[in-house]
């Protein structure tokens, strides 16, 4: 049993402490981004120009994006408990805030778990990973399609892309295709995967925490995968709209294929949020620089996507942390 004073401290002190820490972490990371001021300035002026509609759509799509993720999380955890859509949204934004300074955003799992009832928090991590797996599968599938389009329909030397050549592109397509097939097989056979893991003595001891994963039905898994695909399309649309705002004039299908390749590379490379923007900017220059000389616009687009999809939701999530009460009983 946890002592009453410890419960009071965690419930009423830990939230404000986490809030302060996250605000400082977000401020520090935003402050260190050299292109952010010019991005913000350009976006501000866009509201007074012909691009105001595109920029407004990007902001609306940010809400759509995380709304889809909230709905997806609702489906994933309904075997554990019923959560309202509003509470699911709060959990998603809080997860973003906590995952902001973690490797590949793994802190998101802890942030969402805060909104589960006592006894379900650790168990929720396993079912939350199912949604992450579905998003990764979609990213890999679309990335392969983007690479194929890139290879056959963009008439530029591939060896200009971070030292790549045709051979490396072919190898990457093969490896990612095989890996995607394996992930799909795992995704639709979670029941058999968990049963196999149960035979491992160390895992069997804690099998209770992953047991609910095998209860997710085929129909629900397909629904989660479809929502992940829709969310991915929203991501791509946001990128295409910001490219237009920052005057990176590239044909639509070429832009879309490059965005899918960009997302694929970002999914493969482990990053922390502080380094993510630099990596995103460098890869964007390498890709879009093949078809556009507007390097500033390419960088501003990468920075704008990062700010709208990461920083703004993380700030909102840090506010929700203030209302968290970890212990009720």
ZADOZA-457517 format. One record per residue (C-alpha): x, y, z; residue number from 1; residue in three letters. Coordinates in steps of 0.02 Angstrom, whole numbers. Layout:
% residues N
<site><u>X</u><v>Y</v><w>Z</w><num>NUM</num><residu>ALA</residu></site>
...
This chain:
% residues 329
<site><u>0</u><v>0</v><w>0</w><num>1</num><residu>UNK</residu></site>
<site><u>63</u><v>172</v><w>-43</w><num>2</num><residu>UNK</residu></site>
<site><u>66</u><v>292</v><w>105</w><num>3</num><residu>UNK</residu></site>
<site><u>-69</u><v>427</v><w>100</w><num>4</num><residu>UNK</residu></site>
<site><u>59</u><v>569</v><w>103</w><num>5</num><residu>UNK</residu></site>
<site><u>151</u><v>493</v><w>-45</w><num>6</num><residu>UNK</residu></site>
<site><u>-14</u><v>483</v><w>-140</w><num>7</num><residu>UNK</residu></site>
<site><u>-52</u><v>665</v><w>-102</w><num>8</num><residu>UNK</residu></site>
<site><u>122</u><v>717</v><w>-160</w><num>9</num><residu>UNK</residu></site>
<site><u>107</u><v>620</v><w>-324</w><num>10</num><residu>UNK</residu></site>
<site><u>-70</u><v>682</v><w>-357</w><num>11</num><residu>UNK</residu></site>
<site><u>-48</u><v>866</v><w>-318</w><num>12</num><residu>UNK</residu></site>
<site><u>139</u><v>904</v><w>-333</w><num>13</num><residu>UNK</residu></site>
<site><u>202</u><v>790</v><w>-471</w><num>14</num><residu>UNK</residu></site>
<site><u>83</u><v>863</v><w>-601</w><num>15</num><residu>UNK</residu></site>
<site><u>143</u><v>1044</v><w>-582</w><num>16</num><residu>UNK</residu></site>
<site><u>325</u><v>984</v><w>-575</w><num>17</num><residu>UNK</residu></site>
<site><u>303</u><v>886</v><w>-737</w><num>18</num><residu>UNK</residu></site>
<site><u>216</u><v>1035</v><w>-816</w><num>19</num><residu>UNK</residu></site>
<site><u>360</u><v>1152</v><w>-771</w><num>20</num><residu>UNK</residu></site>
<site><u>490</u><v>1028</v><w>-832</w><num>21</num><residu>UNK</residu></site>
<site><u>401</u><v>1000</v><w>-997</w><num>22</num><residu>UNK</residu></site>
<site><u>374</u><v>1186</v><w>-1030</w><num>23</num><residu>UNK</residu></site>
<site><u>560</u><v>1217</v><w>-1001</w><num>24</num><residu>UNK</residu></site>
<site><u>608</u><v>1068</v><w>-1110</w><num>25</num><residu>UNK</residu></site>
<site><u>495</u><v>1126</v><w>-1252</w><num>26</num><residu>UNK</residu></site>
<site><u>557</u><v>1306</v><w>-1237</w><num>27</num><residu>UNK</residu></site>
<site><u>739</u><v>1250</v><w>-1239</w><num>28</num><residu>UNK</residu></site>
<site><u>716</u><v>1141</v><w>-1392</w><num>29</num><residu>UNK</residu></site>
<site><u>615</u><v>1272</v><w>-1486</w><num>30</num><residu>UNK</residu></site>
<site><u>739</u><v>1408</v><w>-1440</w><num>31</num><residu>UNK</residu></site>
<site><u>884</u><v>1306</v><w>-1512</w><num>32</num><residu>UNK</residu></site>
<site><u>806</u><v>1290</v><w>-1685</w><num>33</num><residu>UNK</residu></site>
<site><u>890</u><v>1420</v><w>-1796</w><num>34</num><residu>UNK</residu></site>
<site><u>757</u><v>1422</v><w>-1934</w><num>35</num><residu>UNK</residu></site>
<site><u>607</u><v>1437</v><w>-1819</w><num>36</num><residu>UNK</residu></site>
<site><u>596</u><v>1626</v><w>-1811</w><num>37</num><residu>UNK</residu></site>
<site><u>597</u><v>1647</v><w>-2001</w><num>38</num><residu>UNK</residu></site>
<site><u>470</u><v>1505</v><w>-2015</w><num>39</num><residu>UNK</residu></site>
<site><u>354</u><v>1587</v><w>-1889</w><num>40</num><residu>UNK</residu></site>
<site><u>375</u><v>1756</v><w>-1975</w><num>41</num><residu>UNK</residu></site>
<site><u>335</u><v>1684</v><w>-2146</w><num>42</num><residu>UNK</residu></site>
<site><u>184</u><v>1590</v><w>-2078</w><num>43</num><residu>UNK</residu></site>
<site><u>122</u><v>1749</v><w>-1995</w><num>44</num><residu>UNK</residu></site>
<site><u>135</u><v>1848</v><w>-2158</w><num>45</num><residu>UNK</residu></site>
<site><u>47</u><v>1704</v><w>-2249</w><num>46</num><residu>UNK</residu></site>
<site><u>-112</u><v>1746</v><w>-2155</w><num>47</num><residu>UNK</residu></site>
<site><u>-109</u><v>1915</v><w>-2241</w><num>48</num><residu>UNK</residu></site>
<site><u>-73</u><v>1847</v><w>-2414</w><num>49</num><residu>UNK</residu></site>
<site><u>-148</u><v>1727</v><w>-2540</w><num>50</num><residu>UNK</residu></site>
<site><u>-78</u><v>1576</v><w>-2443</w><num>51</num><residu>UNK</residu></site>
<site><u>-186</u><v>1604</v><w>-2288</w><num>52</num><residu>UNK</residu></site>
<site><u>-306</u><v>1467</v><w>-2340</w><num>53</num><residu>UNK</residu></site>
<site><u>-168</u><v>1337</v><w>-2361</w><num>54</num><residu>UNK</residu></site>
<site><u>-91</u><v>1379</v><w>-2193</w><num>55</num><residu>UNK</residu></site>
<site><u>-262</u><v>1375</v><w>-2108</w><num>56</num><residu>UNK</residu></site>
<site><u>-292</u><v>1203</v><w>-2183</w><num>57</num><residu>UNK</residu></site>
<site><u>-125</u><v>1141</v><w>-2115</w><num>58</num><residu>UNK</residu></site>
<site><u>-177</u><v>1195</v><w>-1940</w><num>59</num><residu>UNK</residu></site>
<site><u>-349</u><v>1114</v><w>-1958</w><num>60</num><residu>UNK</residu></site>
<site><u>-268</u><v>954</v><w>-2022</w><num>61</num><residu>UNK</residu></site>
<site><u>-159</u><v>952</v><w>-1866</w><num>62</num><residu>UNK</residu></site>
<site><u>-318</u><v>935</v><w>-1762</w><num>63</num><residu>UNK</residu></site>
<site><u>-387</u><v>804</v><w>-1884</w><num>64</num><residu>UNK</residu></site>
<site><u>-223</u><v>709</v><w>-1873</w><num>65</num><residu>UNK</residu></site>
<site><u>-221</u><v>695</v><w>-1684</w><num>66</num><residu>UNK</residu></site>
<site><u>-409</u><v>670</v><w>-1679</w><num>67</num><residu>UNK</residu></site>
<site><u>-386</u><v>515</v><w>-1787</w><num>68</num><residu>UNK</residu></site>
<site><u>-248</u><v>456</v><w>-1671</w><num>69</num><residu>UNK</residu></site>
<site><u>-363</u><v>481</v><w>-1521</w><num>70</num><residu>UNK</residu></site>
<site><u>-500</u><v>379</v><w>-1603</w><num>71</num><residu>UNK</residu></site>
<site><u>-374</u><v>244</v><w>-1646</w><num>72</num><residu>UNK</residu></site>
<site><u>-318</u><v>236</v><w>-1464</w><num>73</num><residu>UNK</residu></site>
<site><u>-500</u><v>220</v><w>-1409</w><num>74</num><residu>UNK</residu></site>
<site><u>-516</u><v>63</v><w>-1516</w><num>75</num><residu>UNK</residu></site>
<site><u>-352</u><v>-9</v><w>-1452</w><num>76</num><residu>UNK</residu></site>
<site><u>-392</u><v>6</v><w>-1266</w><num>77</num><residu>UNK</residu></site>
<site><u>-578</u><v>-32</v><w>-1267</w><num>78</num><residu>UNK</residu></site>
<site><u>-539</u><v>-210</v><w>-1209</w><num>79</num><residu>UNK</residu></site>
<site><u>-464</u><v>-134</v><w>-1051</w><num>80</num><residu>UNK</residu></site>
<site><u>-588</u><v>7</v><w>-1019</w><num>81</num><residu>UNK</residu></site>
<site><u>-704</u><v>127</v><w>-1107</w><num>82</num><residu>UNK</residu></site>
<site><u>-628</u><v>300</v><w>-1131</w><num>83</num><residu>UNK</residu></site>
<site><u>-720</u><v>451</v><w>-1201</w><num>84</num><residu>UNK</residu></site>
<site><u>-655</u><v>534</v><w>-1359</w><num>85</num><residu>UNK</residu></site>
<site><u>-613</u><v>693</v><w>-1261</w><num>86</num><residu>UNK</residu></site>
<site><u>-513</u><v>596</v><w>-1132</w><num>87</num><residu>UNK</residu></site>
<site><u>-426</u><v>503</v><w>-1271</w><num>88</num><residu>UNK</residu></site>
<site><u>-377</u><v>669</v><w>-1351</w><num>89</num><residu>UNK</residu></site>
<site><u>-307</u><v>730</v><w>-1186</w><num>90</num><residu>UNK</residu></site>
<site><u>-208</u><v>568</v><w>-1167</w><num>91</num><residu>UNK</residu></site>
<site><u>-136</u><v>584</v><w>-1343</w><num>92</num><residu>UNK</residu></site>
<site><u>-82</u><v>765</v><w>-1318</w><num>93</num><residu>UNK</residu></site>
<site><u>-7</u><v>725</v><w>-1147</w><num>94</num><residu>UNK</residu></site>
<site><u>88</u><v>580</v><w>-1223</w><num>95</num><residu>UNK</residu></site>
<site><u>158</u><v>700</v><w>-1354</w><num>96</num><residu>UNK</residu></site>
<site><u>217</u><v>819</v><w>-1218</w><num>97</num><residu>UNK</residu></site>
<site><u>306</u><v>683</v><w>-1119</w><num>98</num><residu>UNK</residu></site>
<site><u>375</u><v>601</v><w>-1277</w><num>99</num><residu>UNK</residu></site>
<site><u>443</u><v>767</v><w>-1339</w><num>100</num><residu>UNK</residu></site>
<site><u>615</u><v>741</v><w>-1263</w><num>101</num><residu>UNK</residu></site>
<site><u>625</u><v>552</v><w>-1274</w><num>102</num><residu>UNK</residu></site>
<site><u>705</u><v>436</v><w>-1401</w><num>103</num><residu>UNK</residu></site>
<site><u>583</u><v>413</v><w>-1546</w><num>104</num><residu>UNK</residu></site>
<site><u>442</u><v>477</v><w>-1434</w><num>105</num><residu>UNK</residu></site>
<site><u>434</u><v>322</v><w>-1323</w><num>106</num><residu>UNK</residu></site>
<site><u>377</u><v>432</v><w>-1178</w><num>107</num><residu>UNK</residu></site>
<site><u>208</u><v>444</v><w>-1266</w><num>108</num><residu>UNK</residu></site>
<site><u>160</u><v>275</v><w>-1194</w><num>109</num><residu>UNK</residu></site>
<site><u>184</u><v>337</v><w>-1016</w><num>110</num><residu>UNK</residu></site>
<site><u>88</u><v>497</v><w>-1052</w><num>111</num><residu>UNK</residu></site>
<site><u>-64</u><v>403</v><w>-1116</w><num>112</num><residu>UNK</residu></site>
<site><u>-56</u><v>278</v><w>-974</w><num>113</num><residu>UNK</residu></site>
<site><u>-84</u><v>420</v><w>-849</w><num>114</num><residu>UNK</residu></site>
<site><u>-264</u><v>431</v><w>-912</w><num>115</num><residu>UNK</residu></site>
<site><u>-303</u><v>248</v><w>-880</w><num>116</num><residu>UNK</residu></site>
<site><u>-377</u><v>182</v><w>-719</w><num>117</num><residu>UNK</residu></site>
<site><u>-264</u><v>110</v><w>-586</w><num>118</num><residu>UNK</residu></site>
<site><u>-217</u><v>-68</v><w>-632</w><num>119</num><residu>UNK</residu></site>
<site><u>-233</u><v>-39</v><w>-819</w><num>120</num><residu>UNK</residu></site>
<site><u>-90</u><v>82</v><w>-845</w><num>121</num><residu>UNK</residu></site>
<site><u>51</u><v>-40</v><w>-879</w><num>122</num><residu>UNK</residu></site>
<site><u>-67</u><v>-153</v><w>-975</w><num>123</num><residu>UNK</residu></site>
<site><u>-116</u><v>-8</v><w>-1088</w><num>124</num><residu>UNK</residu></site>
<site><u>63</u><v>10</v><w>-1150</w><num>125</num><residu>UNK</residu></site>
<site><u>55</u><v>-156</v><w>-1244</w><num>126</num><residu>UNK</residu></site>
<site><u>-108</u><v>-116</v><w>-1335</w><num>127</num><residu>UNK</residu></site>
<site><u>-45</u><v>60</v><w>-1373</w><num>128</num><residu>UNK</residu></site>
<site><u>104</u><v>-19</v><w>-1461</w><num>129</num><residu>UNK</residu></site>
<site><u>-19</u><v>-103</v><w>-1581</w><num>130</num><residu>UNK</residu></site>
<site><u>-66</u><v>69</v><w>-1647</w><num>131</num><residu>UNK</residu></site>
<site><u>117</u><v>118</v><w>-1665</w><num>132</num><residu>UNK</residu></site>
<site><u>147</u><v>-44</v><w>-1760</w><num>133</num><residu>UNK</residu></site>
<site><u>4</u><v>-6</v><w>-1880</w><num>134</num><residu>UNK</residu></site>
<site><u>73</u><v>170</v><w>-1913</w><num>135</num><residu>UNK</residu></site>
<site><u>246</u><v>97</v><w>-1946</w><num>136</num><residu>UNK</residu></site>
<site><u>174</u><v>-29</v><w>-2069</w><num>137</num><residu>UNK</residu></site>
<site><u>84</u><v>109</v><w>-2166</w><num>138</num><residu>UNK</residu></site>
<site><u>242</u><v>216</v><w>-2166</w><num>139</num><residu>UNK</residu></site>
<site><u>345</u><v>73</v><w>-2236</w><num>140</num><residu>UNK</residu></site>
<site><u>215</u><v>25</v><w>-2367</w><num>141</num><residu>UNK</residu></site>
<site><u>196</u><v>202</v><w>-2430</w><num>142</num><residu>UNK</residu></site>
<site><u>384</u><v>229</v><w>-2421</w><num>143</num><residu>UNK</residu></site>
<site><u>413</u><v>81</v><w>-2537</w><num>144</num><residu>UNK</residu></site>
<site><u>286</u><v>151</v><w>-2661</w><num>145</num><residu>UNK</residu></site>
<site><u>373</u><v>320</v><w>-2649</w><num>146</num><residu>UNK</residu></site>
<site><u>543</u><v>241</v><w>-2683</w><num>147</num><residu>UNK</residu></site>
<site><u>474</u><v>149</v><w>-2835</w><num>148</num><residu>UNK</residu></site>
<site><u>399</u><v>309</v><w>-2906</w><num>149</num><residu>UNK</residu></site>
<site><u>559</u><v>401</v><w>-2864</w><num>150</num><residu>UNK</residu></site>
<site><u>664</u><v>270</v><w>-2954</w><num>151</num><residu>UNK</residu></site>
<site><u>563</u><v>257</v><w>-3114</w><num>152</num><residu>UNK</residu></site>
<site><u>482</u><v>427</v><w>-3140</w><num>153</num><residu>UNK</residu></site>
<site><u>600</u><v>560</v><w>-3072</w><num>154</num><residu>UNK</residu></site>
<site><u>738</u><v>587</v><w>-3201</w><num>155</num><residu>UNK</residu></site>
<site><u>878</u><v>641</v><w>-3086</w><num>156</num><residu>UNK</residu></site>
<site><u>1038</u><v>552</v><w>-3031</w><num>157</num><residu>UNK</residu></site>
<site><u>1003</u><v>454</v><w>-2872</w><num>158</num><residu>UNK</residu></site>
<site><u>1185</u><v>461</v><w>-2818</w><num>159</num><residu>UNK</residu></site>
<site><u>1154</u><v>643</v><w>-2770</w><num>160</num><residu>UNK</residu></site>
<site><u>1047</u><v>585</v><w>-2624</w><num>161</num><residu>UNK</residu></site>
<site><u>1160</u><v>565</v><w>-2473</w><num>162</num><residu>UNK</residu></site>
<site><u>1280</u><v>456</v><w>-2572</w><num>163</num><residu>UNK</residu></site>
<site><u>1144</u><v>335</v><w>-2632</w><num>164</num><residu>UNK</residu></site>
<site><u>1145</u><v>254</v><w>-2801</w><num>165</num><residu>UNK</residu></site>
<site><u>1025</u><v>139</v><w>-2895</w><num>166</num><residu>UNK</residu></site>
<site><u>1096</u><v>-17</v><w>-2810</w><num>167</num><residu>UNK</residu></site>
<site><u>1067</u><v>52</v><w>-2636</w><num>168</num><residu>UNK</residu></site>
<site><u>891</u><v>108</v><w>-2682</w><num>169</num><residu>UNK</residu></site>
<site><u>852</u><v>-69</v><w>-2745</w><num>170</num><residu>UNK</residu></site>
<site><u>923</u><v>-146</v><w>-2587</w><num>171</num><residu>UNK</residu></site>
<site><u>821</u><v>-27</v><w>-2479</w><num>172</num><residu>UNK</residu></site>
<site><u>661</u><v>-68</v><w>-2574</w><num>173</num><residu>UNK</residu></site>
<site><u>691</u><v>-255</v><w>-2550</w><num>174</num><residu>UNK</residu></site>
<site><u>734</u><v>-244</v><w>-2365</w><num>175</num><residu>UNK</residu></site>
<site><u>589</u><v>-128</v><w>-2321</w><num>176</num><residu>UNK</residu></site>
<site><u>466</u><v>-234</v><w>-2424</w><num>177</num><residu>UNK</residu></site>
<site><u>518</u><v>-394</v><w>-2334</w><num>178</num><residu>UNK</residu></site>
<site><u>514</u><v>-309</v><w>-2165</w><num>179</num><residu>UNK</residu></site>
<site><u>341</u><v>-236</v><w>-2202</w><num>180</num><residu>UNK</residu></site>
<site><u>277</u><v>-409</v><w>-2246</w><num>181</num><residu>UNK</residu></site>
<site><u>343</u><v>-477</v><w>-2082</w><num>182</num><residu>UNK</residu></site>
<site><u>264</u><v>-336</v><w>-1983</w><num>183</num><residu>UNK</residu></site>
<site><u>97</u><v>-366</v><w>-2070</w><num>184</num><residu>UNK</residu></site>
<site><u>107</u><v>-551</v><w>-2027</w><num>185</num><residu>UNK</residu></site>
<site><u>142</u><v>-508</v><w>-1845</w><num>186</num><residu>UNK</residu></site>
<site><u>5</u><v>-376</v><w>-1842</w><num>187</num><residu>UNK</residu></site>
<site><u>-131</u><v>-495</v><w>-1900</w><num>188</num><residu>UNK</residu></site>
<site><u>-68</u><v>-640</v><w>-1793</w><num>189</num><residu>UNK</residu></site>
<site><u>-45</u><v>-554</v><w>-1625</w><num>190</num><residu>UNK</residu></site>
<site><u>-136</u><v>-696</v><w>-1537</w><num>191</num><residu>UNK</residu></site>
<site><u>-8</u><v>-823</v><w>-1597</w><num>192</num><residu>UNK</residu></site>
<site><u>136</u><v>-706</v><w>-1560</w><num>193</num><residu>UNK</residu></site>
<site><u>81</u><v>-680</v><w>-1380</w><num>194</num><residu>UNK</residu></site>
<site><u>51</u><v>-867</v><w>-1358</w><num>195</num><residu>UNK</residu></site>
<site><u>229</u><v>-898</v><w>-1419</w><num>196</num><residu>UNK</residu></site>
<site><u>299</u><v>-767</v><w>-1300</w><num>197</num><residu>UNK</residu></site>
<site><u>203</u><v>-848</v><w>-1157</w><num>198</num><residu>UNK</residu></site>
<site><u>316</u><v>-1001</v><w>-1173</w><num>199</num><residu>UNK</residu></site>
<site><u>467</u><v>-896</v><w>-1126</w><num>200</num><residu>UNK</residu></site>
<site><u>486</u><v>-909</v><w>-936</w><num>201</num><residu>UNK</residu></site>
<site><u>536</u><v>-727</v><w>-910</w><num>202</num><residu>UNK</residu></site>
<site><u>391</u><v>-664</v><w>-1016</w><num>203</num><residu>UNK</residu></site>
<site><u>266</u><v>-788</v><w>-942</w><num>204</num><residu>UNK</residu></site>
<site><u>294</u><v>-710</v><w>-771</w><num>205</num><residu>UNK</residu></site>
<site><u>227</u><v>-544</v><w>-836</w><num>206</num><residu>UNK</residu></site>
<site><u>107</u><v>-611</v><w>-967</w><num>207</num><residu>UNK</residu></site>
<site><u>-39</u><v>-525</v><w>-881</w><num>208</num><residu>UNK</residu></site>
<site><u>24</u><v>-358</v><w>-947</w><num>209</num><residu>UNK</residu></site>
<site><u>15</u><v>-409</v><w>-1131</w><num>210</num><residu>UNK</residu></site>
<site><u>-132</u><v>-527</v><w>-1122</w><num>211</num><residu>UNK</residu></site>
<site><u>-260</u><v>-401</v><w>-1190</w><num>212</num><residu>UNK</residu></site>
<site><u>-163</u><v>-386</v><w>-1353</w><num>213</num><residu>UNK</residu></site>
<site><u>-222</u><v>-558</v><w>-1410</w><num>214</num><residu>UNK</residu></site>
<site><u>-404</u><v>-507</v><w>-1383</w><num>215</num><residu>UNK</residu></site>
<site><u>-401</u><v>-373</v><w>-1520</w><num>216</num><residu>UNK</residu></site>
<site><u>-508</u><v>-444</v><w>-1660</w><num>217</num><residu>UNK</residu></site>
<site><u>-463</u><v>-451</v><w>-1846</w><num>218</num><residu>UNK</residu></site>
<site><u>-596</u><v>-320</v><w>-1887</w><num>219</num><residu>UNK</residu></site>
<site><u>-528</u><v>-201</v><w>-1756</w><num>220</num><residu>UNK</residu></site>
<site><u>-350</u><v>-225</v><w>-1819</w><num>221</num><residu>UNK</residu></site>
<site><u>-406</u><v>-182</v><w>-1995</w><num>222</num><residu>UNK</residu></site>
<site><u>-496</u><v>-27</v><w>-1929</w><num>223</num><residu>UNK</residu></site>
<site><u>-337</u><v>28</v><w>-1839</w><num>224</num><residu>UNK</residu></site>
<site><u>-236</u><v>2</v><w>-1998</w><num>225</num><residu>UNK</residu></site>
<site><u>-361</u><v>103</v><w>-2102</w><num>226</num><residu>UNK</residu></site>
<site><u>-358</u><v>246</v><w>-1976</w><num>227</num><residu>UNK</residu></site>
<site><u>-167</u><v>242</v><w>-1983</w><num>228</num><residu>UNK</residu></site>
<site><u>-175</u><v>257</v><w>-2172</w><num>229</num><residu>UNK</residu></site>
<site><u>-296</u><v>404</v><w>-2163</w><num>230</num><residu>UNK</residu></site>
<site><u>-183</u><v>488</v><w>-2036</w><num>231</num><residu>UNK</residu></site>
<site><u>-35</u><v>461</v><w>-2151</w><num>232</num><residu>UNK</residu></site>
<site><u>-128</u><v>544</v><w>-2295</w><num>233</num><residu>UNK</residu></site>
<site><u>-162</u><v>692</v><w>-2181</w><num>234</num><residu>UNK</residu></site>
<site><u>25</u><v>705</v><w>-2144</w><num>235</num><residu>UNK</residu></site>
<site><u>66</u><v>707</v><w>-2330</w><num>236</num><residu>UNK</residu></site>
<site><u>-67</u><v>838</v><w>-2366</w><num>237</num><residu>UNK</residu></site>
<site><u>4</u><v>951</v><w>-2231</w><num>238</num><residu>UNK</residu></site>
<site><u>177</u><v>938</v><w>-2307</w><num>239</num><residu>UNK</residu></site>
<site><u>113</u><v>975</v><w>-2483</w><num>240</num><residu>UNK</residu></site>
<site><u>16</u><v>1127</v><w>-2423</w><num>241</num><residu>UNK</residu></site>
<site><u>166</u><v>1200</v><w>-2331</w><num>242</num><residu>UNK</residu></site>
<site><u>276</u><v>1172</v><w>-2483</w><num>243</num><residu>UNK</residu></site>
<site><u>153</u><v>1282</v><w>-2577</w><num>244</num><residu>UNK</residu></site>
<site><u>153</u><v>1413</v><w>-2438</w><num>245</num><residu>UNK</residu></site>
<site><u>343</u><v>1425</v><w>-2443</w><num>246</num><residu>UNK</residu></site>
<site><u>351</u><v>1429</v><w>-2634</w><num>247</num><residu>UNK</residu></site>
<site><u>434</u><v>1260</v><w>-2662</w><num>248</num><residu>UNK</residu></site>
<site><u>361</u><v>1232</v><w>-2834</w><num>249</num><residu>UNK</residu></site>
<site><u>373</u><v>1045</v><w>-2868</w><num>250</num><residu>UNK</residu></site>
<site><u>248</u><v>939</v><w>-2968</w><num>251</num><residu>UNK</residu></site>
<site><u>119</u><v>859</v><w>-2854</w><num>252</num><residu>UNK</residu></site>
<site><u>164</u><v>675</v><w>-2879</w><num>253</num><residu>UNK</residu></site>
<site><u>349</u><v>710</v><w>-2863</w><num>254</num><residu>UNK</residu></site>
<site><u>319</u><v>804</v><w>-2700</w><num>255</num><residu>UNK</residu></site>
<site><u>208</u><v>666</v><w>-2632</w><num>256</num><residu>UNK</residu></site>
<site><u>335</u><v>529</v><w>-2673</w><num>257</num><residu>UNK</residu></site>
<site><u>475</u><v>627</v><w>-2591</w><num>258</num><residu>UNK</residu></site>
<site><u>371</u><v>655</v><w>-2434</w><num>259</num><residu>UNK</residu></site>
<site><u>339</u><v>467</v><w>-2420</w><num>260</num><residu>UNK</residu></site>
<site><u>525</u><v>433</v><w>-2438</w><num>261</num><residu>UNK</residu></site>
<site><u>561</u><v>567</v><w>-2307</w><num>262</num><residu>UNK</residu></site>
<site><u>440</u><v>487</v><w>-2184</w><num>263</num><residu>UNK</residu></site>
<site><u>517</u><v>316</v><w>-2219</w><num>264</num><residu>UNK</residu></site>
<site><u>692</u><v>376</v><w>-2179</w><num>265</num><residu>UNK</residu></site>
<site><u>633</u><v>467</v><w>-2022</w><num>266</num><residu>UNK</residu></site>
<site><u>548</u><v>306</v><w>-1964</w><num>267</num><residu>UNK</residu></site>
<site><u>708</u><v>207</v><w>-1989</w><num>268</num><residu>UNK</residu></site>
<site><u>828</u><v>329</v><w>-1904</w><num>269</num><residu>UNK</residu></site>
<site><u>810</u><v>336</v><w>-1713</w><num>270</num><residu>UNK</residu></site>
<site><u>806</u><v>518</v><w>-1654</w><num>271</num><residu>UNK</residu></site>
<site><u>769</u><v>627</v><w>-1506</w><num>272</num><residu>UNK</residu></site>
<site><u>657</u><v>777</v><w>-1535</w><num>273</num><residu>UNK</residu></site>
<site><u>803</u><v>898</v><w>-1520</w><num>274</num><residu>UNK</residu></site>
<site><u>894</u><v>814</v><w>-1665</w><num>275</num><residu>UNK</residu></site>
<site><u>738</u><v>769</v><w>-1766</w><num>276</num><residu>UNK</residu></site>
<site><u>716</u><v>939</v><w>-1846</w><num>277</num><residu>UNK</residu></site>
<site><u>897</u><v>946</v><w>-1903</w><num>278</num><residu>UNK</residu></site>
<site><u>886</u><v>772</v><w>-1978</w><num>279</num><residu>UNK</residu></site>
<site><u>716</u><v>811</v><w>-2057</w><num>280</num><residu>UNK</residu></site>
<site><u>787</u><v>971</v><w>-2132</w><num>281</num><residu>UNK</residu></site>
<site><u>943</u><v>887</v><w>-2202</w><num>282</num><residu>UNK</residu></site>
<site><u>847</u><v>744</v><w>-2282</w><num>283</num><residu>UNK</residu></site>
<site><u>719</u><v>866</v><w>-2352</w><num>284</num><residu>UNK</residu></site>
<site><u>857</u><v>967</v><w>-2435</w><num>285</num><residu>UNK</residu></site>
<site><u>935</u><v>810</v><w>-2509</w><num>286</num><residu>UNK</residu></site>
<site><u>768</u><v>752</v><w>-2581</w><num>287</num><residu>UNK</residu></site>
<site><u>679</u><v>911</v><w>-2634</w><num>288</num><residu>UNK</residu></site>
<site><u>843</u><v>993</v><w>-2683</w><num>289</num><residu>UNK</residu></site>
<site><u>844</u><v>878</v><w>-2835</w><num>290</num><residu>UNK</residu></site>
<site><u>692</u><v>965</v><w>-2908</w><num>291</num><residu>UNK</residu></site>
<site><u>693</u><v>1137</v><w>-2826</w><num>292</num><residu>UNK</residu></site>
<site><u>825</u><v>1269</v><w>-2793</w><num>293</num><residu>UNK</residu></site>
<site><u>720</u><v>1348</v><w>-2654</w><num>294</num><residu>UNK</residu></site>
<site><u>825</u><v>1279</v><w>-2510</w><num>295</num><residu>UNK</residu></site>
<site><u>757</u><v>1408</v><w>-2388</w><num>296</num><residu>UNK</residu></site>
<site><u>578</u><v>1358</v><w>-2429</w><num>297</num><residu>UNK</residu></site>
<site><u>621</u><v>1174</v><w>-2406</w><num>298</num><residu>UNK</residu></site>
<site><u>695</u><v>1208</v><w>-2234</w><num>299</num><residu>UNK</residu></site>
<site><u>549</u><v>1319</v><w>-2184</w><num>300</num><residu>UNK</residu></site>
<site><u>427</u><v>1181</v><w>-2233</w><num>301</num><residu>UNK</residu></site>
<site><u>519</u><v>1052</v><w>-2126</w><num>302</num><residu>UNK</residu></site>
<site><u>524</u><v>1174</v><w>-1980</w><num>303</num><residu>UNK</residu></site>
<site><u>341</u><v>1223</v><w>-2001</w><num>304</num><residu>UNK</residu></site>
<site><u>282</u><v>1041</v><w>-2000</w><num>305</num><residu>UNK</residu></site>
<site><u>385</u><v>1007</v><w>-1844</w><num>306</num><residu>UNK</residu></site>
<site><u>317</u><v>1160</v><w>-1755</w><num>307</num><residu>UNK</residu></site>
<site><u>134</u><v>1132</v><w>-1801</w><num>308</num><residu>UNK</residu></site>
<site><u>127</u><v>944</v><w>-1775</w><num>309</num><residu>UNK</residu></site>
<site><u>245</u><v>929</v><w>-1626</w><num>310</num><residu>UNK</residu></site>
<site><u>269</u><v>1090</v><w>-1529</w><num>311</num><residu>UNK</residu></site>
<site><u>90</u><v>1157</v><w>-1526</w><num>312</num><residu>UNK</residu></site>
<site><u>12</u><v>989</v><w>-1472</w><num>313</num><residu>UNK</residu></site>
<site><u>152</u><v>963</v><w>-1345</w><num>314</num><residu>UNK</residu></site>
<site><u>115</u><v>1132</v><w>-1266</w><num>315</num><residu>UNK</residu></site>
<site><u>-70</u><v>1085</v><w>-1255</w><num>316</num><residu>UNK</residu></site>
<site><u>-24</u><v>916</v><w>-1180</w><num>317</num><residu>UNK</residu></site>
<site><u>85</u><v>996</v><w>-1047</w><num>318</num><residu>UNK</residu></site>
<site><u>-69</u><v>1090</v><w>-985</w><num>319</num><residu>UNK</residu></site>
<site><u>-169</u><v>929</v><w>-971</w><num>320</num><residu>UNK</residu></site>
<site><u>-36</u><v>858</v><w>-855</w><num>321</num><residu>UNK</residu></site>
<site><u>-93</u><v>981</v><w>-722</w><num>322</num><residu>UNK</residu></site>
<site><u>-259</u><v>890</v><w>-709</w><num>323</num><residu>UNK</residu></site>
<site><u>-187</u><v>715</v><w>-688</w><num>324</num><residu>UNK</residu></site>
<site><u>-225</u><v>622</v><w>-527</w><num>325</num><residu>UNK</residu></site>
<site><u>-129</u><v>458</v><w>-527</w><num>326</num><residu>UNK</residu></site>
<site><u>-212</u><v>387</v><w>-373</w><num>327</num><residu>UNK</residu></site>
<site><u>-398</u><v>385</v><w>-333</w><num>328</num><residu>UNK</residu></site>
<site><u>-400</u><v>247</v><w>-203</w><num>329</num><residu>UNK</residu></site>
